[in-house]
Amino acid sequence: MRGAFSIMTKMFYTNKGIDFKTNSLKAELTKNECLSCSNNHELRFSFTVTNRNGEEKTHYRTTNPLSWHHQVKYANKELVDNPAVSALNEWGFNIDGGSIGRVQKVLNAKLKKFHWNSKSLEDVKDSERYKRALGLVESQYGGILSDGKQLAPYQKEGAALMIANQRLFLCFDMGLGKTLTSLVGATANPDNDKILIISMSRNLNDWIREIKVLGLEEEYIQLKNPADLHSSKRIHIVSYEKWSQGRIVFAPIKHESCPTCTSALNFNKSMQYCHICKEKALQQSERYSMDRLPVKCPCCHNEWKNKTLFCECGFTVIKERKKPLSSYFHRGYDAAIVDEGHYLKNGDSQRSKSVVRRVKTKRRTILTGTPAENGSSDLFWQLVWLTGCGSHFEDPLFREPFQGHGKVGEEHFGVYYGGGHAKTLLETDSIQSRVSHQEELWNLLDTLMLRKTKQDKDVNSYIKVPKPKHIRRHLDMIKADKDLYDNILNQFKEWYKQELAKREAAEFRGEKYKINAIQVCSWLTKLRQAASCPWTFEEYKPSKTEQPTKIRYLIDKAKNYLRTGKKMLVFTSHKATAEQLGVLLDEILPGKSAGYIHGSVDMKYRFELMNRFQDPNDNLSILIMTTKTGAESYTLTEARAVFLYDLEFNSKKIEQCYSRAVRWGQHFEVDIHWLISVGTIDANMHGLVLSKQSGVDLAIDRKELDFKEIAKEFEGDEGIEPDEIDYEAFAADMLSSGTKREEIFVS
């Protein structure tokens, strides 16, 4: 014992951790010296990170051993046996036993919460809490629903886990009933007096339909203004658009002349006052809009800058700005359900901020069929909201809980779980899974995620959706198409050489010059269009005797399907291609029509086309959709074939597209045709898509991509016996037939 006498000390707690309080400044200084000397003030550790260039760098950090996080995750001791308490006792501090007991109660509560949050969902299902939750679901919704259907066993499981675990990542495949499951879980819990549901505006009708199926049509309100958030209705449903986006109210249009005497010379446009009539003009009913801005400023008469809302003189076309509904969130909500959770992946977006930073409820559920579209890094902000950044969601580099703001946590999650540096499109000539430390990630997801796919035994035995047949077709371009592609490729190469020359000249002058990444992306888009829809280029010289290979293949296959009475879907990334295909495929067989849908098509007409397509007696047999539009939650199970005319960067968006046909209610095997132009950027896109799919499958579904299956799906190579193939080498060879980076970026 260093002290000659005992120093009275009390243990107390803050929101960050444990501390000790003495009764004098000298004692405080001695206490701090004691904790520092005994390494109970901070612990030092290091970690190594590999940067984008493959170089390893070691970082050094410290952590507080008296923080709540360290105590619940690492200490595993009663506070009376804590090393800090022992060290202080040796230095002559007499810590009040009552204060230790009070802090111990708080720590025990945190430990209990931590241990429950760390339980896997499988362990939760063995608990009494789950059994009670399942009983609630069965008692309220175990019978026949108003639409004549019953809940599937896996839906009851999901609803019960929502009640028992309170935080759930509900990741059912597209078309397996996530909406109904979450409504059952939220409304079967008697503790949920008020429930908030946030979804895309296009999905609100689906939610309302399921609410009516459960007989709750009198208990919901659709939020449209701030006052609605205080409604006594139990279920509050709102679109992402209204929840996250503010609204501009435009001002009435100013008169250019006196509406009474028509005088412009004696009319003050700024004051809207006529000096002849001696009166102020009445306000117009028509208002400004983004499509109806003034030509000249009514105040200073200068030219109005295009698409701006303010003039330099101070005049504005805005009357007022209304805040998004998320600004009026209050703690009166007991549960929140966030639909299409994958849209939270960008932490900087208003959509993500309006949920992660605003919605603070005790019970939280995220719904998505594609939790990670591009890789495991997409999971970060979804997990931030679900976990509330508790101790079970630890930053493995900093050894403290992830932060729900800023960039550091997101970067660390990507580095640790995301598989490191991503390849660019033109570097992609093979399949590489973008995931790392997957077993640790799986342990984390086990505590939150309920994943169900159409091929799971407990699901497929109930819905009986056949597994689709993938056909990956390599197509050789005709000469006219190849000449155009080579021409665009050479233009890209020449542009890049000029940019390199500009950069070298700038470096010679001691200046910096950055090649515009947006222009690079623009060139890549041109290459994608040249590989799939060459007719969109003015310099294209079409062959007089041959159609583009993709068009010819598509028409031949379409005729085969239509002759047997089968309908088909076609997906493309480009609006112009959708329109052109709609014309080319219409009436390729007498009495068989085609229609197209893209973002500019009116919603009413979209649903009219889809209803016609779903009618087996209607002659609308081919529906062409852009991938962005087609990835929405539509049901098109009359399709027996799906053609991916060109590919998107997002692998899961492609899966969402063909899942319009491969979903609950589909009783036939669906053919999925992947059209890939050999020797073009199509092959790079295909490799990129499979790499992303491989990483997501490994992170979420815990399965490796099967090279043997991929190789069997390729078409275009005759005379090869399946048993003679080295499938991994064959798939790699097929994926390496794209445009090489070296063909353009030669420094």
TORDREN-703026 format. One record per residue (C-alpha): residue in three letters; y, z, x. Coordinates in steps of 0.1 Angstrom, whole numbers, plus 5000, padded with zeros to 4 digits. Layout:
TORDREN-703026
ALAYZX ...
This chain:
TORDREN-703026
MET500050005000 ARG503349895015 GLY505750094994 ALA506150464999 PHE506550514962 SER505450344930 ILE507750084914 MET507450064876 THR506849704864 LYS506149534831 MET504249204825 PHE505848974800 TYR505448604790 THR507648304783 ASN506947964769 LYS505947854804 GLY503748134816 ILE503548494828 ASP506048694848 PHE506849044859 LYS509949254852 THR511249534873 ASN514349764869 SER516449684899 LEU517549394920 LYS515849524951 ALA512549554933 GLU512949194920 LEU513449064955 THR510449264967 LYS508349134938 ASN509248774946 GLU508448824983 CYS505048974973 LEU504048684951 SER505248434977 CYS503348595005 SER500148624985 ASN500348264973 ASN500748374937 HIS504148214933 GLU503047854940 LEU499847674951 ARG500047374973 PHE497847064969 SER497846694977 PHE496646364962 THR496446004974 VAL497645704955 THR497045334962 ASN500145114956 ARG500244754945 ASN499844624980 GLY496544824985 GLU498145085008 GLU497245445004 LYS499945715004 THR499446095003 HIS501746304981 TYR502146684983 ARG502846894953 THR502947264942 THR501847424910 ASN502547764895 PRO499347984893 LEU501048204867 SER501747914843 TRP499847914809 HIS498147584819 HIS496747734851 GLN495648054834 VAL493747884805 LYS492247604826 TYR491547754860 ALA491948134862 ASN488948244840 LYS489748614846 GLU491148904826 LEU494748964835 VAL493949314849 ASP491849124876 ASN494548854882 PRO495248804919 ALA498948844912 VAL498349184896 SER496149294925 ALA498749184951 LEU501549364933 ASN499449684931 GLU498949664969 TRP502649644974 GLY503349954954 PHE504149814920 ASN502750004890 ILE502249754862 ASP502349894827 GLY498949874811 GLY500349824776 SER502449524787 ILE499249364802 GLY497449424769 ARG500149244749 VAL500148944772 GLN496348944772 LYS496348894734 VAL498648594737 LEU496448454765 ASN493348504745 ALA494848304716 LYS495748024740 LEU492248034755 LYS490648014720 LYS492747714712 PHE492047544745 HIS488247594742 TRP488347454706 ASN490447154717 SER488047094746 LYS485047074723 SER483446734718 LEU483346604683 GLU479546634684 ASP479947004691 VAL482447034663 LYS479846884639 ASP477547184647 SER480247434637 GLU480647624605 ARG484147474602 TYR482747124600 LYS480147224574 ARG482847374552 ALA484947054556 LEU482046834547 GLY481547044516 LEU485146994506 VAL484746614510 GLU481446614490 SER482846824462 GLN485946604456 TYR484746254465 GLY480946264468 GLY480446074435 ILE481245724423 LEU484845624428 SER486945444403 ASP486145104418 GLY482445164413 LYS481645234450 GLN480645544470 LEU481845664503 ALA479545564532 PRO477945844552 TYR480045764583 GLN483245774561 LYS482346124549 GLU481746224586 GLY485146094596 ALA486946264567 ALA485246594574 LEU486146574611 MET489846524601 ILE489646854583 ALA487647044609 ASN489246924641 GLN492846874628 ARG493546604654 LEU491446284651 PHE491545934667 LEU489845744639 CYS488745414656 PHE486545234631 ASP486044864636 MET488144624615 GLY486944624579 LEU484944954579 GLY487245154556 LYS489645354579 THR492345364552 LEU490045524525 THR488445754550 SER491745904562 LEU493045944526 VAL489846134517 GLY490146354548 ALA493846434542 THR493646494504 ALA490346694504 ASN492046954526 PRO493647214503 ASP496047324532 ASN497746984531 ASP500547024505 LYS502546734519 ILE501146434538 LEU503046164557 ILE501545814561 ILE503145564584 SER501845204583 MET502944844587 SER504844704557 ARG502144434552 ASN499544714548 LEU501344924522 ASN499744754493 ASP496244824508 TRP497145194511 ILE498445204475 ARG495345034462 GLU493045294479 ILE495245584466 LYS494645444431 VAL490845414439 LEU490945794445 GLY492845854413 LEU495945984431 GLU498445724417 GLU500646004403 GLU500746194436 TYR502345934460 ILE505845814467 GLN506945524489 LEU509845644511 LYS512945424509 ASN515845664515 PRO516346004531 ALA516246194498 ASP512746074492 LEU511446284522 HIS512146594500 SER510146464470 SER507646704456 LYS504946434456 ARG501946514478 ILE501546174496 HIS504546014513 ILE503945664525 VAL506445464546 SER506545144566 TYR507045144604 GLU510144924598 LYS511945184577 TRP510645474597 SER511745344631 GLN514545094626 GLY518045164615 ARG519844934591 ILE523144754592 VAL525344734561 PHE527544434565 ALA531144434554 PRO532444214526 ILE533743874538 LYS537443864543 HIS539643614523 GLU541043334544 SER543843274519 CYS545343444488 PRO542743414460 THR545643404434 CYS548243164448 THR545943004475 SER548643054501 ALA547343084537 LEU550643094555 ASN551943404537 PHE548643584535 ASN547843854560 LYS544143814568 SER543944144586 MET545444344557 GLN544244104530 TYR547744124516 CYS549743834501 HIS553543844507 ILE554243604478 CYS552143784451 LYS553044124466 GLU549544244461 LYS546344314480 ALA543444074474 LEU540344214456 GLN537344264478 GLN534743984477 SER531144044465 GLU529743834493 ARG529043994527 TYR528743894563 SER525243854577 MET523643744610 ASP523543394595 ARG527043414581 LEU529443534608 PRO533143434609 VAL534143114628 LYS537343284639 CYS538243654640 PRO540243744608 CYS542443974629 CYS543243804663 HIS542143454652 ASN540143394684 GLU536843204684 TRP534043434673 LYS531343474699 ASN527943364687 LYS525643634673 THR528043924681 LEU529044184656 PHE532344284672 CYS535444114684 GLU537344224715 CYS540344314693 GLY538244574675 PHE537344394643 THR533744424632 VAL531644264605 ILE529744594601 LYS530644834573 GLU528145114583 ARG524945174603 LYS522145364585 LYS519845584605 PRO516045524604 LEU514145754581 SER512545924612 SER515946084618 TYR515446294586 PHE511946424594 HIS511446784586 ARG508747044592 GLY507747044555 TYR504846804563 ASP501446954569 ALA499646634580 ALA500546294593 ILE498545974594 VAL499645694617 ASP498145354609 GLU497745074635 GLY498045324663 HIS497745064691 TYR501444974683 LEU502445304700 LYS501245174734 ASN504845104745 GLY506545434749 ASP510045274752 SER509845104718 GLN511645254688 ARG508345244669 SER506645464694 LYS509545704698 SER509945754660 VAL506345884659 VAL505746054693 ARG509146234695 ARG509746294658 VAL506546354639 LYS505546714646 THR502746824622 LYS499847064625 ARG497246794615 ARG497446444630 THR495346134627 ILE495645794643 LEU493945484627 THR493145174647 GLY490344934651 THR491544844686 PRO492645164703 ALA493244984736 GLU494044614735 ASN494644544772 GLY493044834790 SER492745204790 SER496445244799 ASP497245154763 LEU495845494752 PHE498445714768 TRP501145744741 GLN498545774714 LEU496946064732 VAL500346224739 TRP501046244701 LEU497546354691 THR497146624718 GLY500746744717 CYS500446744755 GLY498247054755 SER496347194785 HIS493246974776 PHE495446664783 GLU496046724820 ASP497846504845 PRO495146494872 LEU497646414899 PHE500146694891 ARG497546944877 GLU499747024847 PRO499846884811 PHE501146534807 GLN504746514796 GLY505546344763 HIS508646174777 GLY509745964807 LYS507745724828 VAL505945954853 GLY503046064830 GLU502445704818 GLU502345574854 HIS499945854865 PHE497645784835 GLY497645414844 VAL496945484881 TYR494145734874 TYR492445574844 GLY493745224842 GLY491945064872 GLY494945014895 HIS496844694901 ALA496344424875 LYS495644054885 THR498043784874 LEU496943504852 LEU496543244880 GLU494643504901 THR492043544874 ASP488843354883 SER486343634875 ILE485643924853 GLN487044264865 SER487044574843 ARG490444744844 VAL489245104841 SER488645394866 HIS487445754864 GLN485845644831 GLU483545954828 GLU486646184828 LEU488245964803 TRP485145964781 ASN485146354782 LEU488746354770 LEU488046094742 ASP484946284731 THR487246564719 LEU489346334697 MET487845984691 LEU485445894663 ARG484445534672 LYS482345324648 THR481544954652 LYS479844714629 GLN476644704650 ASP476245084651 LYS472945174634 ASP474445424609 VAL477045164600 ASN475144844600 SER472344994578 TYR475045054552 ILE477344744554 LYS474744494567 VAL477244264585 PRO475344014607 LYS476343994644 PRO478443674650 LYS477243394672 HIS479743314701 ILE479842954714 ARG481942904744 ARG482542524748 HIS483842374781 LEU485542044773 ASP486641774798 MET490041634790 ILE490641264784 LYS492741084810 ALA495941084790 ASP495741454785 LYS494841524821 ASP497641304834 LEU500141514813 TYR498641844825 ASP498841734861 ASN502441614856 ILE503541954842 LEU501642134870 ASN503541924896 GLN506841994879 PHE506042364881 LYS505142334917 GLU508342154926 TRP510442404907 TYR508742684926 LYS509342514959 GLN513042494951 GLU513142864941 LEU511442944975 ALA514142744993 LYS516942924974 ARG515343264983 GLU515043165020 ALA518743045020 ALA519843375004 GLU517843575030 PHE519443375058 ARG522843475044 GLY521743835042 GLU521643835004 LYS518843894979 TYR517343634956 LYS514743714929 ILE512643434913 ASN513043464876 ALA509843604861 ILE510843474826 GLN511043124839 VAL507543164855 CYS506143274821 SER507842974805 TRP506042734829 LEU502742914822 THR503342864785 LYS503942494791 LEU500642464810 ARG498942634780 GLN500442394756 ALA499642094778 ALA495942204779 SER495742244741 CYS498442054723 PRO499741774746 TRP501341584717 THR504241844716 PHE505641694749 GLU507941394747 GLU506441244779 TYR502941244765 LYS501440894763 PRO498540924739 SER495440714743 LYS495040424719 THR491340454718 GLU490640834722 GLN491741154705 PRO492441464726 THR489041624734 LYS489741944715 ILE490841754684 ARG487741534685 TYR485341834689 LEU487142024662 ILE486941734637 ASP483241664644 LYS482242024640 ALA484442064609 LYS482741774592 ASN479341924599 TYR480342254583 LEU482142104553 ARG479241874545 THR477042184540 GLY479642354518 LYS480842604545 LYS484442704550 MET486142764584 LEU489042934601 VAL491042794630 PHE493343014652 THR496042894676 SER498843064695 HIS501342794687 LYS503242734654 ALA503542354660 THR499842324667 ALA499042504634 GLU501142264615 GLN499641954633 LEU496142074628 GLY496842134591 VAL497841764588 LEU494941634609 LEU492141844592 ASP493341794556 GLU490941564536 ILE488841484567 LEU486141474540 PRO487141364504 GLY487941674483 LYS488141914512 SER491742034519 ALA493242234547 GLY496242474548 TYR498142654575 ILE499842994578 HIS502243114605 GLY505143364607 SER507543144589 VAL505343084558 ASP506443284528 MET504243594521 LYS503643494484 TYR502343154495 ARG500243314523 PHE498343524497 GLU498043224474 LEU496343024502 MET494043314512 ASN493043384476 ARG492143014472 PHE490243024505 GLN488243334492 ASP487443144460 PRO484042964467 ASN484842714440 ASP488242614454 ASN488442304476 LEU490642474502 SER487942474529 ILE489942504562 LEU492642764569 ILE494642734601 MET496443054613 THR498543154643 THR496843444662 LYS499843674656 THR499643624619 GLY495843604617 ALA495343944635 GLU496644124604 SER494444314580 TYR493244024558 THR489743964544 LEU488443604547 THR484743654544 GLU484143314528 ALA484443164564 ARG481243074580 ALA482842954613 VAL485843044633 PHE487442824659 LEU489642964687 TYR491642654695 ASP493442824723 LEU493543174736 GLU495943474735 PHE496543714765 ASN495443994743 SER491544014741 LYS491544254711 LYS493944044691 ILE491443764694 GLU488743994682 GLN491044094653 CYS491443724644 TYR487743644641 SER487143984624 ARG488943844594 ALA485543674587 VAL483243924604 ARG483844234583 TRP482444444554 GLY481444194527 GLN480243924551 HIS476543844545 PHE476043544568 GLU476143484605 VAL479543354616 ASP479843104644 ILE482743184668 HIS483742864688 TRP485842914720 LEU487442584730 ILE488142574768 SER489642274786 VAL487942254821 GLY490242254851 THR493142394833 ILE494842724826 ASP492442764796 ALA489742884820 ASN492143134836 MET493043264801 HIS489343294793 GLY488743504825 LEU491743724817 VAL490543784782 LEU487043874793 SER488444104820 LYS490544294795 GLN487544304770 SER485344434798 GLY487744714807 VAL488344814770 ASP484644804762 LEU483845024792 ALA486645274784 ILE486145284747 ASP482645174738 ARG481045274771 LYS479244944777 GLU479344694805 LEU479944324798 ASP476644144797 PHE476843844820 LYS473443714807 GLU474843704771 ILE478143544782 ALA476243274802 LYS474043194772 GLU477143144751 PHE478442854773 GLU477942504761 GLY478342174779 ASP475642184806 GLU472542004797 GLY469042024812 ILE469142384824 GLU466342614814 PRO467542964806 ASP464943134829 GLU466142924859 ILE469743064857 ASP471443324878 TYR473443434849 GLU476143634868 ALA476743344892 PHE476743094863 ALA479343294843 ALA481443344874 ASP481342964881 MET482342884846 LEU485243124848 SER486442984881 SER487142634868 GLY490842704861 THR494142634877 LYS494342814911 ARG497343014922 GLU497342824955 GLU498042504936 ILE501542624928 PHE502542934948 VAL502442804983 SER504942985005 
